[in-house]
Amino acid sequence: MQNEKNILNSAINKPKIFYTIGIGLTLLFGLGHIAYAFVEYEMLDEQALWFLSGALSVLFNAGLNFLYFYECSRLNFMVAMSANLALLVFSLLLVFVIQETQTFGFAVVVVYTTVICYIHNGYAVLVK
């Protein structure tokens, strides 16, 4: 019992906290993207649907990271990292096309989440 308590308070849990923050920020960007769609677009047209689909992809990415956070299997890691890397490439391209603060902030969050996902994998292997 004492050993389990030491593990709970150890440095192994630090990546879990950081990963939770990254997932939460990604989720926040996705929900904010949906909310902004109703401010930006007056009617539901093609551009509004494309804007909403971007938010859904960000929410889907947060969901995949959440799945890997709770079930640290090799398959979940590969799926989460693939989604993170795809979103990373897209967000870095987006920074060059749309040079605004929110796109830069989003790219920083995606870089952060991708790096923490990789680090979390190393600690998940150590725990098993």
Protein Blocks (a to p, Z undefined) as FASTA:
>chain_A
ZZmmmmmmmmklmmmmmmmmmmmmmmmmmmmmmmmmmmmpmbdcfklmmmmmmmmmmmmm
mmmmmmmmmmccfklmmmmmmmmmmmmmmmmmmmmmmccfklmmmmmmmmmmmmmmmmmm
mmmmmmZZ
